[in-house]
Amino acid sequence: MKAPIVAIQFMTRLPVRAGAVTERDMADAIRWFPLAGLLVGLIVAAAAWLGDLRDPWAGALLALIAWVWITGALHLDGLGDIADAAGAGHGDPARIATVLADPHIGSFGTVAIVLQIVTRLVGLRLFLDGHPVWLLILVPVVARVAPLGWTLALPPLHEGLGRRFGAGATTGVLVLWTVAAGALCLILAPAFLIVLPAALAWGWWLRRRIGGISGDGHGAGIELLETAMLLAGALT
């Protein structure tokens, strides 16, 4: 069964190789995105714990560095692309597609990435001030359930990795992961339930402003959901 390995290979920098991959393997991988999130969470929590032995700010900084490293800044790149498309696309589908296809980052994307990194750092610091480090493990897991819903609810913008992964999304798998993630949040960190309205809001915004979903939309959404969960936890 290669789908879980494909999910981990694509979503993290961990040295795993799935070998020859079929379209079916790619499609099924989206069902295992939360598993990749579990590995991300374990590494982030370990970095936070190590830094927190010295100082909470050190814990927050090491956690942030680990988060960016283990994901290869893939989701930050998606956030930058979506910000550029929203800012420079002016609602024109053809222009939005052109901006999304441009590998360079613009001023909108730069600002979005910088604000996201600063907000994530402060959110981590505040979160560590009032919660056990191990709760960080849950954040990347829960955030990676949302792509299943966005894939099912939104039209694909273009052919690409986002569409290839999205072919494996089903309502049954979405319900299963949503119930499991919701139960964990309800028991361990009710504030993390902010992820549900945040995921719905992001899907609505993508449909209205960008026109649909793509790999960039998934990555940007994961970034924003993770930060929203951290801030909600920090404020409770």
C-alpha positions in Angstrom: 0.0 0.0 0.0 1.9 3.0 -1.3 -0.7 5.8 -0.6 0.5 6.6 2.9 4.1 6.7 1.8 3.2 9.0 -1.1 1.4 11.3 1.4 4.4 11.4 3.7 6.8 11.8 0.7 4.9 14.7 -0.7 3.9 16.5 2.6 7.2 16.2 4.4 10.9 16.2 3.9 11.3 12.8 5.6 13.5 10.5 3.5 10.9 8.0 2.3 10.5 6.9 -1.2 7.4 5.2 -2.6 9.1 4.0 -5.8 6.9 3.7 -8.9 3.7 5.5 -8.2 0.4 5.1 -10.1 -2.4 7.6 -10.5 -4.4 5.5 -8.0 -1.7 5.8 -5.5 -1.6 9.6 -6.0 -5.4 9.8 -5.6 -5.5 7.7 -2.5 -2.7 9.7 -0.8 -5.0 12.5 0.2 -6.8 10.1 2.5 -3.5 9.9 4.5 -2.6 13.5 4.7 -3.5 13.5 8.5 -1.0 10.7 8.9 1.7 13.0 7.4 0.4 15.6 9.8 1.1 13.3 12.7 4.7 13.0 11.8 5.0 16.8 11.3 3.4 17.3 14.8 5.8 14.9 16.5 8.8 16.7 15.1 7.4 20.1 15.9 6.5 19.1 19.4 9.9 17.6 20.0 11.6 20.8 18.8 9.3 22.9 21.0 10.0 20.7 24.1 13.8 20.9 23.5 13.8 24.7 23.2 11.3 25.2 26.0 13.8 23.6 28.4 15.8 26.8 28.0 13.1 29.4 27.4 9.5 29.6 25.9 10.7 31.9 23.2 13.4 29.4 22.3 10.8 26.7 22.2 8.6 28.7 19.9 11.5 29.5 17.6 12.7 25.9 17.4 9.2 24.7 16.8 8.7 27.2 14.0 12.0 26.3 12.3 11.1 22.6 12.6 7.7 23.3 11.1 9.1 25.1 8.1 11.9 22.5 7.6 9.8 19.4 7.9 7.2 20.7 5.4 9.8 22.1 3.1 8.0 25.5 3.2 5.6 23.9 0.7 2.5 25.3 2.4 4.1 28.8 2.8 4.8 28.8 -0.9 1.1 28.1 -1.6 0.1 30.9 0.8 2.4 33.3 -1.1 1.0 32.2 -4.5 -2.6 32.6 -3.4 -1.9 36.0 -1.9 -0.3 37.1 -5.2 -3.3 35.7 -7.2 -5.8 37.5 -5.0 -3.9 40.8 -4.9 -2.8 40.9 -8.5 -5.5 38.9 -10.2 -8.2 41.5 -9.8 -10.9 38.8 -10.0 -10.0 37.9 -13.6 -9.8 34.1 -14.0 -7.2 34.3 -16.8 -5.0 36.7 -14.8 -5.4 34.6 -11.6 -4.3 31.5 -13.6 -1.3 33.4 -14.9 -0.2 34.6 -11.5 -0.6 31.1 -10.0 1.5 29.6 -12.8 4.3 32.2 -12.2 7.1 30.6 -10.1 8.2 34.1 -8.8 6.8 35.7 -5.7 5.4 39.2 -5.7 4.8 41.8 -3.0 1.5 40.4 -1.9 2.9 37.0 -1.4 6.0 38.3 0.4 3.9 40.2 2.9 1.5 37.3 3.4 4.4 34.9 4.2 6.1 37.3 6.5 2.9 38.0 8.4 2.2 34.3 8.6 5.6 33.5 10.1 5.4 36.3 12.6 1.9 35.3 13.7 2.9 31.6 13.9 5.9 32.5 16.1 3.8 34.6 18.5 1.0 32.0 18.5 3.5 29.2 19.4 4.9 31.4 22.2 1.5 32.1 23.7 0.4 28.5 23.2 3.4 27.1 25.0 2.8 29.5 27.9 -0.5 27.8 28.8 -0.6 24.3 27.3 1.5 21.1 27.3 3.9 20.8 24.5 2.5 17.5 23.3 -0.8 19.2 22.3 1.1 20.6 19.3 1.0 17.1 17.8 -2.7 17.5 17.2 -2.5 20.7 15.2 -1.0 19.5 11.9 -3.1 16.3 12.1 -6.5 18.2 12.3 -5.5 20.8 9.7 -4.8 18.2 7.1 -8.3 16.8 7.2 -9.6 20.0 5.6 -8.2 19.3 2.1 -10.6 16.4 1.8 -13.5 18.8 2.2 -12.2 21.5 -0.1 -11.6 18.9 -2.8 -15.1 17.7 -2.6 -16.8 21.1 -2.3 -14.8 23.3 -4.7 -14.1 23.1 -8.5 -10.5 22.4 -9.5 -8.7 25.4 -11.0 -6.5 23.4 -13.3 -4.7 20.1 -13.9 -1.9 19.5 -11.4 -1.0 17.8 -8.2 -3.9 19.2 -6.4 -6.3 17.6 -8.8 -4.4 14.3 -8.9 -4.5 14.0 -5.2 -8.1 15.1 -5.0 -9.3 12.3 -7.1 -9.2 10.0 -4.1 -11.3 12.2 -1.8 -14.7 10.7 -0.8 -17.5 11.8 1.5 -17.0 8.6 3.6 -13.3 9.3 4.2 -14.0 12.9 5.0 -16.7 12.0 7.6 -14.4 9.4 9.2 -11.5 11.8 9.6 -13.8 14.7 10.7 -15.4 12.6 13.4 -12.1 11.3 14.6 -10.4 14.7 14.6 -13.4 16.4 16.2 -13.6 13.9 19.0 -9.9 14.4 19.7 -10.3 18.2 19.8 -13.4 17.9 22.0 -11.6 15.8 24.5 -8.1 17.3 24.4 -8.4 20.9 23.2 -11.9 22.2 22.5 -10.4 25.5 21.3 -9.1 23.6 18.3 -12.6 23.2 17.0 -12.1 26.6 15.5 -10.8 24.6 12.6 -14.3 23.8 11.4 -15.6 27.4 10.8 -12.1 28.4 9.7 -12.0 25.6 7.0 -15.5 26.5 5.8 -14.6 30.2 5.6 -11.4 29.4 3.7 -13.3 27.3 1.2 -15.9 30.0 0.7 -13.2 32.7 0.2 -11.4 30.5 -2.3 -14.5 30.0 -4.3 -15.4 33.6 -4.3 -12.0 35.2 -4.8 -9.9 32.6 -6.6 -12.6 30.5 -8.3 -11.8 27.1 -7.0 -9.2 24.8 -5.4 -5.6 24.0 -6.4 -2.5 22.7 -4.6 -1.7 26.3 -3.6 -5.1 26.7 -2.1 -4.7 23.5 -0.1 -1.2 24.6 1.2 -2.3 28.1 2.1 -5.4 26.7 3.9 -3.4 24.3 5.9 -1.0 27.1 7.0 -3.9 29.3 8.0 -5.8 26.6 9.9 -2.8 25.6 11.9 -2.2 29.2 13.0 -5.9 29.7 13.8 -5.8 26.7 16.0 -2.7 27.9 17.8 -4.2 31.3 18.4 -7.5 29.9 19.6 -5.6 27.6 22.0 -3.4 30.5 23.2 -6.5 32.6 23.9 -8.2 30.0 26.1 
